[in-house]
Amino acid sequence: MILENTIDKAIGILGGTFDPIHHGHLRVAIELYERLDLAEVRLIPAARPPHRNFPAASAQLRLQMLQAAIVDTPGLIVDDRELHRSGPSYMVDTLSSLREEYPQRSLCLILGMDAFINLPQWYQWQRLITLAHLLVVHRLDTQIPSFSAMQDFLSLHQTNCATHLKKRLSGCIWIEPIPFLNISATQIRYLIAAGKNPRYLLPLAVLDLINTYQLYS
């Protein structure tokens, strides 16, 4: 569907467990916000992630860490809608609720290339492209296998015109090469459990909350 004469910018959506939120998440969000001139990037913590183990920290503490991490950061917003929904936190349900809230706004779901390759494992994954564009963050060490279903999916929907992300509600795939910070939440939890210092891998305000509530130790 094409929007005519719209001046609204696209809304970016970055979901995850954020257990804990770290600088790798935040740099991707800021880079895409600025490079693609997005209206905002919504960071949406999953209550019950369907594709991985249950988070170590509670939903409310992960939300609190997210809020502390983005204080005074233009363009980044915390969206807690998944925490108010029962059952597994399926992204298709989240996008459906956002589409109901913003029926005439372009939505852009942010994915790493590894997540994009594994989309067929997601619940009702083929509906995602009907609800939003897919912004795929590309790393040099992750490639789509040739002659795969996802290569065909990419060929069908890929665009090299950034204007499409604003003037169309959904349906496009945009590949954006961004140098990744080699940081993972698993690494941070391991360091804390081992009694080591994870400072500079995540915002100090987040580390303060981890220490206050003695998370991951």
C-alpha positions as CSV (number, residue, x, y, z in Angstrom):
1,M,0.0,0.0,0.0
2,I,1.4,3.4,-1.0
3,L,0.8,6.6,1.1
4,E,0.2,9.7,-1.0
5,N,1.5,13.2,0.1
6,T,2.6,11.9,3.5
7,I,5.2,13.8,5.4
8,D,5.3,11.4,8.4
9,K,8.5,9.6,9.1
10,A,8.7,5.9,9.7
11,I,8.6,4.4,13.2
12,G,11.4,2.0,14.0
13,I,10.7,-1.1,16.2
14,L,13.4,-2.9,18.1
15,G,12.3,-5.9,20.1
16,G,14.3,-8.2,22.4
17,T,14.6,-9.5,25.9
18,F,17.2,-6.8,26.8
19,D,18.5,-8.9,29.6
20,P,20.2,-6.5,30.1
21,I,20.1,-3.7,27.6
22,H,23.7,-2.8,26.5
23,H,25.6,-0.4,24.2
24,G,25.3,-2.8,21.2
25,H,21.5,-2.5,21.2
26,L,21.6,1.2,21.7
27,R,24.1,2.0,19.0
28,V,22.1,0.1,16.4
29,A,19.0,2.0,17.4
30,I,20.7,5.4,17.3
31,E,22.5,4.6,14.0
32,L,19.2,3.6,12.2
33,Y,17.3,6.5,13.8
34,E,19.8,9.0,12.3
35,R,20.8,7.2,9.0
36,L,17.2,6.5,7.9
37,D,15.6,9.7,9.4
38,L,13.1,7.7,11.5
39,A,10.5,9.4,13.6
40,E,11.7,7.3,16.6
41,V,12.9,3.9,17.5
42,R,10.7,2.0,20.0
43,L,12.5,-0.5,22.2
44,I,10.0,-3.2,23.1
45,P,11.0,-5.7,25.8
46,A,9.5,-9.2,25.5
47,A,7.6,-10.5,28.4
48,R,7.8,-14.2,27.3
49,P,10.2,-14.6,24.4
50,P,9.1,-17.6,22.4
51,H,12.4,-18.4,20.7
52,R,14.8,-18.4,23.7
53,N,15.1,-19.2,27.4
54,F,13.1,-17.2,29.9
55,P,15.0,-14.0,30.8
56,A,17.0,-14.0,34.0
57,A,15.7,-10.6,35.2
58,S,12.0,-10.0,35.7
59,A,10.0,-8.1,33.0
60,Q,9.7,-5.1,35.3
61,L,13.4,-4.9,36.1
62,R,14.3,-5.2,32.4
63,L,11.8,-2.4,31.7
64,Q,13.4,-0.3,34.4
65,M,16.8,-0.9,33.0
66,L,15.6,0.1,29.5
67,Q,14.1,3.3,30.8
68,A,17.3,4.2,32.7
69,A,19.4,3.5,29.6
70,I,17.7,5.9,27.2
71,V,17.1,8.9,29.5
72,D,17.6,12.1,27.6
73,T,18.4,10.2,24.4
74,P,16.5,11.8,21.5
75,G,14.7,9.4,19.2
76,L,14.6,6.4,21.5
77,I,11.4,5.4,23.3
78,V,10.5,2.5,25.6
79,D,7.3,0.7,24.6
80,D,6.0,-1.8,27.2
81,R,3.0,-3.2,25.3
82,E,4.3,-6.8,25.4
83,L,4.5,-6.7,29.2
84,H,0.7,-6.2,29.3
85,R,-0.2,-9.1,27.0
86,S,-0.5,-12.7,28.2
87,G,1.0,-15.6,26.5
88,P,4.2,-15.7,24.3
89,S,5.5,-12.4,23.0
90,Y,5.0,-12.9,19.3
91,M,6.2,-10.1,17.2
92,V,3.3,-10.5,14.8
93,D,0.9,-9.6,17.6
94,T,3.0,-6.6,18.6
95,L,3.1,-5.3,15.0
96,S,-0.7,-5.9,14.7
97,S,-1.3,-3.7,17.8
98,L,1.0,-1.0,16.5
99,R,-0.7,-1.1,13.1
100,E,-4.1,-0.6,14.8
101,E,-2.6,2.3,16.7
102,Y,-0.9,3.8,13.7
103,P,-3.0,2.8,10.6
104,Q,-1.4,5.4,8.4
105,R,2.2,5.3,9.5
106,S,5.1,3.4,8.1
107,L,6.4,0.8,10.6
108,C,10.0,-0.6,10.3
109,L,10.9,-3.8,12.2
110,I,14.6,-3.9,13.0
111,L,16.3,-7.3,12.8
112,G,19.9,-8.6,12.8
113,M,20.8,-10.6,9.8
114,D,20.9,-13.8,11.9
115,A,17.3,-13.2,13.1
116,F,16.3,-12.5,9.5
117,I,17.8,-15.8,8.3
118,N,15.8,-17.6,11.0
119,L,12.5,-15.8,10.4
120,P,10.8,-19.1,9.2
121,Q,11.0,-20.3,12.8
122,W,8.9,-17.3,14.0
123,Y,5.2,-17.5,14.6
124,Q,3.3,-16.4,11.4
125,W,6.5,-14.9,10.1
126,Q,5.2,-14.2,6.6
127,R,2.6,-11.8,8.0
128,L,5.4,-9.5,9.3
129,I,6.1,-8.0,5.9
130,T,2.4,-7.2,5.5
131,L,2.5,-5.2,8.7
132,A,5.9,-3.5,8.5
133,H,9.0,-3.0,6.5
134,L,12.0,-5.1,7.7
135,L,15.2,-3.2,8.4
136,V,17.9,-5.8,8.4
137,V,21.2,-4.9,10.1
138,H,24.0,-6.6,8.1
139,R,27.3,-7.9,9.5
140,L,30.1,-9.1,7.3
141,D,30.3,-12.4,9.2
142,T,26.7,-13.3,8.5
143,Q,25.4,-14.1,5.0
144,I,22.2,-15.4,3.7
145,P,22.7,-18.9,2.2
146,S,22.4,-18.9,-1.6
147,F,19.3,-20.6,-3.1
148,S,17.5,-20.4,0.2
149,A,13.9,-19.5,1.0
150,M,15.1,-16.3,2.7
151,Q,17.2,-15.3,-0.3
152,D,14.1,-15.6,-2.5
153,F,12.1,-13.6,0.1
154,L,14.8,-10.9,0.1
155,S,14.8,-10.8,-3.7
156,L,11.1,-10.3,-3.8
157,H,10.9,-7.5,-1.3
158,Q,14.3,-5.7,-1.1
159,T,14.4,-2.0,-1.9
160,N,17.3,0.3,-2.4
161,C,15.1,3.4,-2.2
162,A,14.9,4.9,1.2
163,T,11.8,6.9,0.2
164,H,9.8,3.7,0.0
165,L,10.3,3.3,3.8
166,K,8.3,6.6,4.3
167,K,5.8,6.5,1.5
168,R,4.7,2.8,1.9
169,L,3.2,1.4,5.0
170,S,4.9,-2.0,4.8
171,G,6.3,-4.6,2.4
172,C,9.9,-3.6,1.8
173,I,13.2,-5.0,3.1
174,W,16.1,-2.6,3.6
175,I,19.6,-3.9,4.3
176,E,21.8,-1.5,6.3
177,P,25.5,-2.3,7.0
178,I,26.4,-1.2,10.5
179,P,29.6,-2.1,12.3
180,F,28.5,-4.1,15.3
181,L,29.8,-3.6,18.8
182,N,30.9,-7.0,19.9
183,I,28.8,-7.1,23.0
184,S,26.2,-9.6,24.1
185,A,23.8,-9.8,27.1
186,T,25.1,-13.4,27.6
187,Q,28.6,-12.1,27.9
188,I,27.5,-9.4,30.5
189,R,25.6,-11.9,32.6
190,Y,28.6,-14.3,32.5
191,L,31.0,-11.5,33.7
192,I,28.7,-10.5,36.6
193,A,28.2,-14.1,37.6
194,A,32.0,-14.5,37.6
195,G,32.5,-11.5,39.8
196,K,34.1,-9.4,37.0
197,N,33.4,-5.9,36.0
198,P,31.1,-5.3,32.9
199,R,31.5,-1.5,32.9
200,Y,31.7,0.2,29.5
201,L,29.7,-2.6,27.9
202,L,26.4,-1.1,29.1
203,P,25.2,2.3,30.4
204,L,26.3,3.1,33.9
205,A,22.7,3.7,35.0
206,V,21.9,0.1,34.0
207,L,24.9,-1.2,35.8
208,D,23.8,0.7,38.9
209,L,20.4,-1.0,38.8
210,I,22.0,-4.4,38.3
211,N,24.2,-3.8,41.4
212,T,21.3,-2.5,43.4
213,Y,19.1,-5.5,42.8
214,Q,22.0,-8.0,42.6
215,L,21.0,-9.3,39.2
216,Y,22.8,-12.1,37.4
217,S,25.2,-12.8,40.3
